[in-house]
Amino acid sequence: LGNWGEGGATLLAQGSTIVQIVIALVLVGLSLSIAYMGISNIRSARDTGAVAADGGKPSDD
């Protein structure tokens, strides 16, 4: 995970690396969750049936 220098890894440097890894994992999880929600919305929109322009029931407007 990089060059720690001659003194080796300090506690602060190790903590910083751990925080960065946790943030990266959270961001990956959020992006996967958003992608899953988008795919679910697309699937549910496609499964609603025919729209009025395709022979569905006309609206009351």
A tleap script that builds the chain and sets N, CA, C and O, in Angstrom:
source leaprc.protein.ff14SB
mol = sequence {
  NLEU GLY ASN TRP GLY GLU GLY GLY ALA THR
  LEU LEU ALA GLN GLY SER THR ILE VAL GLN
  ILE VAL ILE ALA LEU VAL LEU VAL GLY LEU
  SER LEU SER ILE ALA TYR MET GLY ILE SER
  ASN ILE ARG SER ALA ARG ASP THR GLY ALA
  VAL ALA ALA ASP GLY GLY LYS PRO SER ASP
  CASP
}
set mol.1.N position { 0.819 -1.198 0.000 }
set mol.1.CA position { 0.000 0.000 0.000 }
set mol.1.C position { 0.854 1.250 0.000 }
set mol.1.O position { 0.459 2.272 0.561 }
set mol.2.N position { 1.991 1.183 -0.606 }
set mol.2.CA position { 2.819 2.374 -0.714 }
set mol.2.C position { 4.090 2.258 0.090 }
set mol.2.O position { 4.285 1.294 0.830 }
set mol.3.N position { 4.949 3.236 -0.056 }
set mol.3.CA position { 6.220 3.270 0.647 }
set mol.3.C position { 6.033 4.023 1.953 }
set mol.3.O position { 5.619 5.182 1.956 }
set mol.4.N position { 6.341 3.361 3.064 }
set mol.4.CA position { 6.150 3.968 4.369 }
set mol.4.C position { 7.383 4.745 4.831 }
set mol.4.O position { 7.330 5.385 5.881 }
set mol.5.N position { 8.467 4.714 4.099 }
set mol.5.CA position { 9.670 5.424 4.502 }
set mol.5.C position { 10.577 4.546 5.343 }
set mol.5.O position { 10.321 3.354 5.510 }
set mol.6.N position { 11.632 5.138 5.868 }
set mol.6.CA position { 12.617 4.370 6.623 }
set mol.6.C position { 12.098 3.930 7.980 }
set mol.6.O position { 12.498 2.882 8.487 }
set mol.7.N position { 11.220 4.714 8.570 }
set mol.7.CA position { 10.738 4.399 9.915 }
set mol.7.C position { 9.668 3.333 9.946 }
set mol.7.O position { 9.260 2.909 11.027 }
set mol.8.N position { 9.213 2.899 8.824 }
set mol.8.CA position { 8.140 1.909 8.789 }
set mol.8.C position { 6.783 2.577 8.908 }
set mol.8.O position { 6.674 3.803 8.913 }
set mol.9.N position { 5.774 1.768 9.003 }
set mol.9.CA position { 4.402 2.267 9.078 }
set mol.9.C position { 4.119 2.803 10.475 }
set mol.9.O position { 4.277 2.087 11.464 }
set mol.10.N position { 3.707 4.044 10.553 }
set mol.10.CA position { 3.318 4.611 11.836 }
set mol.10.C position { 1.853 4.297 12.087 }
set mol.10.O position { 1.122 3.904 11.179 }
set mol.11.N position { 1.445 4.473 13.311 }
set mol.11.CA position { 0.054 4.206 13.669 }
set mol.11.C position { -0.884 5.140 12.917 }
set mol.11.O position { -1.964 4.729 12.493 }
set mol.12.N position { -0.479 6.387 12.750 }
set mol.12.CA position { -1.311 7.350 12.025 }
set mol.12.C position { -1.440 6.962 10.555 }
set mol.12.O position { -2.522 7.066 9.977 }
set mol.13.N position { -0.351 6.519 9.955 }
set mol.13.CA position { -0.394 6.116 8.547 }
set mol.13.C position { -1.257 4.873 8.366 }
set mol.13.O position { -2.004 4.772 7.392 }
set mol.14.N position { -1.158 3.937 9.288 }
set mol.14.CA position { -1.991 2.737 9.204 }
set mol.14.C position { -3.466 3.086 9.376 }
set mol.14.O position { -4.323 2.553 8.670 }
set mol.15.N position { -3.753 3.967 10.302 }
set mol.15.CA position { -5.141 4.392 10.513 }
set mol.15.C position { -5.701 5.099 9.302 }
set mol.15.O position { -6.855 4.888 8.929 }
set mol.16.N position { -4.884 5.940 8.685 }
set mol.16.CA position { -5.316 6.643 7.481 }
set mol.16.C position { -5.615 5.672 6.351 }
set mol.16.O position { -6.594 5.839 5.624 }
set mol.17.N position { -4.775 4.666 6.207 }
set mol.17.CA position { -4.996 3.657 5.163 }
set mol.17.C position { -6.280 2.881 5.415 }
set mol.17.O position { -7.037 2.609 4.483 }
set mol.18.N position { -6.528 2.528 6.663 }
set mol.18.CA position { -7.750 1.793 6.999 }
set mol.18.C position { -8.982 2.644 6.699 }
set mol.18.O position { -9.969 2.145 6.156 }
set mol.19.N position { -8.923 3.920 7.049 }
set mol.19.CA position { -10.054 4.816 6.779 }
set mol.19.C position { -10.301 4.920 5.279 }
set mol.19.O position { -11.452 4.907 4.842 }
set mol.20.N position { -9.251 5.023 4.494 }
set mol.20.CA position { -9.408 5.113 3.041 }
set mol.20.C position { -10.014 3.836 2.467 }
set mol.20.O position { -10.847 3.897 1.562 }
set mol.21.N position { -9.608 2.695 2.980 }
set mol.21.CA position { -10.166 1.422 2.507 }
set mol.21.C position { -11.650 1.335 2.853 }
set mol.21.O position { -12.458 0.906 2.030 }
set mol.22.N position { -12.005 1.741 4.067 }
set mol.22.CA position { -13.412 1.703 4.477 }
set mol.22.C position { -14.246 2.635 3.606 }
set mol.22.O position { -15.336 2.263 3.170 }
set mol.23.N position { -13.748 3.838 3.350 }
set mol.23.CA position { -14.473 4.781 2.488 }
set mol.23.C position { -14.638 4.208 1.091 }
set mol.23.O position { -15.711 4.322 0.499 }
set mol.24.N position { -13.594 3.596 0.557 }
set mol.24.CA position { -13.676 3.005 -0.782 }
set mol.24.C position { -14.717 1.895 -0.821 }
set mol.24.O position { -15.486 1.807 -1.778 }
set mol.25.N position { -14.755 1.048 0.200 }
set mol.25.CA position { -15.736 -0.038 0.235 }
set mol.25.C position { -17.160 0.497 0.358 }
set mol.25.O position { -18.084 -0.044 -0.251 }
set mol.26.N position { -17.338 1.556 1.143 }
set mol.26.CA position { -18.665 2.168 1.267 }
set mol.26.C position { -19.111 2.742 -0.071 }
set mol.26.O position { -20.269 2.578 -0.456 }
set mol.27.N position { -18.216 3.407 -0.779 }
set mol.27.CA position { -18.569 3.977 -2.080 }
set mol.27.C position { -18.904 2.893 -3.097 }
set mol.27.O position { -19.831 3.056 -3.890 }
set mol.28.N position { -18.167 1.801 -3.083 }
set mol.28.CA position { -18.476 0.685 -3.992 }
set mol.28.C position { -19.847 0.111 -3.650 }
set mol.28.O position { -20.642 -0.175 -4.546 }
set mol.29.N position { -20.124 -0.055 -2.373 }
set mol.29.CA position { -21.431 -0.565 -1.959 }
set mol.29.C position { -22.568 0.349 -2.370 }
set mol.29.O position { -23.611 -0.118 -2.827 }
set mol.30.N position { -22.372 1.657 -2.211 }
set mol.30.CA position { -23.398 2.616 -2.623 }
set mol.30.C position { -23.626 2.585 -4.124 }
set mol.30.O position { -24.767 2.639 -4.582 }
set mol.31.N position { -22.551 2.500 -4.890 }
set mol.31.CA position { -22.709 2.476 -6.347 }
set mol.31.C position { -23.418 1.208 -6.800 }
set mol.31.O position { -24.248 1.262 -7.708 }
set mol.32.N position { -23.112 0.074 -6.191 }
set mol.32.CA position { -23.814 -1.164 -6.532 }
set mol.32.C position { -25.287 -1.090 -6.138 }
set mol.32.O position { -26.152 -1.589 -6.858 }
set mol.33.N position { -25.568 -0.472 -5.006 }
set mol.33.CA position { -26.949 -0.327 -4.562 }
set mol.33.C position { -27.746 0.569 -5.505 }
set mol.33.O position { -28.894 0.265 -5.830 }
set mol.34.N position { -27.144 1.663 -5.942 }
set mol.34.CA position { -27.822 2.562 -6.880 }
set mol.34.C position { -28.051 1.870 -8.212 }
set mol.34.O position { -29.113 2.027 -8.815 }
set mol.35.N position { -27.078 1.112 -8.678 }
set mol.35.CA position { -27.242 0.374 -9.938 }
set mol.35.C position { -28.362 -0.653 -9.808 }
set mol.35.O position { -29.163 -0.803 -10.730 }
set mol.36.N position { -28.433 -1.360 -8.684 }
set mol.36.CA position { -29.496 -2.349 -8.470 }
set mol.36.C position { -30.868 -1.670 -8.442 }
set mol.36.O position { -31.830 -2.179 -9.018 }
set mol.37.N position { -30.952 -0.511 -7.765 }
set mol.37.CA position { -32.217 0.215 -7.724 }
set mol.37.C position { -32.639 0.663 -9.115 }
set mol.37.O position { -33.820 0.598 -9.454 }
set mol.38.N position { -31.695 1.113 -9.917 }
set mol.38.CA position { -32.010 1.531 -11.277 }
set mol.38.C position { -32.503 0.382 -12.131 }
set mol.38.O position { -33.472 0.525 -12.876 }
set mol.39.N position { -31.840 -0.754 -12.024 }
set mol.39.CA position { -32.267 -1.931 -12.790 }
set mol.39.C position { -33.658 -2.377 -12.336 }
set mol.39.O position { -34.489 -2.753 -13.162 }
set mol.40.N position { -33.912 -2.338 -11.031 }
set mol.40.CA position { -35.231 -2.711 -10.519 }
set mol.40.C position { -36.306 -1.771 -11.040 }
set mol.40.O position { -37.398 -2.214 -11.397 }
set mol.41.N position { -36.007 -0.470 -11.086 }
set mol.41.CA position { -36.978 0.497 -11.596 }
set mol.41.C position { -37.254 0.275 -13.072 }
set mol.41.O position { -38.402 0.374 -13.506 }
set mol.42.N position { -36.230 -0.022 -13.845 }
set mol.42.CA position { -36.421 -0.277 -15.273 }
set mol.42.C position { -37.286 -1.513 -15.468 }
set mol.42.O position { -38.199 -1.514 -16.295 }
set mol.43.N position { -37.002 -2.560 -14.712 }
set mol.43.CA position { -37.794 -3.795 -14.844 }
set mol.43.C position { -39.243 -3.568 -14.445 }
set mol.43.O position { -40.153 -4.054 -15.116 }
set mol.44.N position { -39.467 -2.832 -13.355 }
set mol.44.CA position { -40.846 -2.600 -12.922 }
set mol.44.C position { -41.588 -1.703 -13.905 }
set mol.44.O position { -42.792 -1.871 -14.098 }
set mol.45.N position { -40.899 -0.760 -14.526 }
set mol.45.CA position { -41.547 0.104 -15.513 }
set mol.45.C position { -41.910 -0.676 -16.771 }
set mol.45.O position { -42.923 -0.387 -17.407 }
set mol.46.N position { -41.110 -1.643 -17.126 }
set mol.46.CA position { -41.400 -2.443 -18.321 }
set mol.46.C position { -42.504 -3.456 -18.073 }
set mol.46.O position { -43.151 -3.904 -19.020 }
set mol.47.N position { -42.730 -3.825 -16.821 }
set mol.47.CA position { -43.729 -4.839 -16.500 }
set mol.47.C position { -45.092 -4.254 -16.150 }
set mol.47.O position { -45.963 -4.995 -15.694 }
set mol.48.N position { -45.313 -2.951 -16.346 }
set mol.48.CA position { -46.579 -2.334 -15.946 }
set mol.48.C position { -47.678 -2.553 -16.962 }
set mol.48.O position { -48.838 -2.280 -16.655 }
set mol.49.N position { -47.380 -3.023 -18.135 }
set mol.49.CA position { -48.398 -3.249 -19.147 }
set mol.49.C position { -48.307 -2.211 -20.249 }
set mol.49.O position { -47.351 -1.440 -20.322 }
set mol.50.N position { -49.308 -2.207 -21.094 }
set mol.50.CA position { -49.308 -1.306 -22.251 }
set mol.50.C position { -49.674 0.109 -21.824 }
set mol.50.O position { -50.503 0.300 -20.934 }
set mol.51.N position { -49.072 1.074 -22.443 }
set mol.51.CA position { -49.417 2.471 -22.207 }
set mol.51.C position { -50.584 2.839 -23.109 }
set mol.51.O position { -50.921 2.080 -24.018 }
set mol.52.N position { -51.212 3.995 -22.874 }
set mol.52.CA position { -52.411 4.397 -23.617 }
set mol.52.C position { -52.144 4.496 -25.116 }
set mol.52.O position { -53.029 4.195 -25.918 }
set mol.53.N position { -50.957 4.907 -25.503 }
set mol.53.CA position { -50.644 5.042 -26.928 }
set mol.53.C position { -50.541 3.682 -27.608 }
set mol.53.O position { -50.622 3.590 -28.833 }
set mol.54.N position { -50.364 2.632 -26.819 }
set mol.54.CA position { -50.237 1.294 -27.390 }
set mol.54.C position { -51.519 0.483 -27.242 }
set mol.54.O position { -51.483 -0.743 -27.347 }
set mol.55.N position { -52.631 1.130 -27.005 }
set mol.55.CA position { -53.888 0.409 -26.890 }
set mol.55.C position { -54.347 0.209 -25.466 }
set mol.55.O position { -55.286 -0.549 -25.223 }
set mol.56.N position { -53.708 0.871 -24.518 }
set mol.56.CA position { -54.150 0.772 -23.136 }
set mol.56.C position { -55.382 1.627 -22.910 }
set mol.56.O position { -55.884 2.258 -23.840 }
set mol.57.N position { -55.862 1.650 -21.696 }
set mol.57.CA position { -57.055 2.440 -21.386 }
set mol.57.C position { -56.719 3.923 -21.467 }
set mol.57.O position { -55.681 4.343 -20.954 }
set mol.58.N position { -57.571 4.724 -22.097 }
set mol.58.CA position { -57.307 6.170 -22.155 }
set mol.58.C position { -57.497 6.798 -20.776 }
set mol.58.O position { -58.259 6.298 -19.948 }
set mol.59.N position { -56.798 7.888 -20.551 }
set mol.59.CA position { -56.909 8.565 -19.264 }
set mol.59.C position { -58.199 9.376 -19.208 }
set mol.59.O position { -58.857 9.570 -20.231 }
set mol.60.N position { -58.559 9.845 -18.031 }
set mol.60.CA position { -59.789 10.619 -17.838 }
set mol.60.C position { -59.609 12.091 -18.166 }
set mol.60.O position { -60.563 12.860 -18.049 }
set mol.61.N position { -58.442 12.500 -18.565 }
set mol.61.CA position { -58.175 13.925 -18.814 }
set mol.61.C position { -58.923 14.441 -19.997 }
set mol.61.O position { -58.806 15.618 -20.336 }
savepdb mol mol.pdb
quit
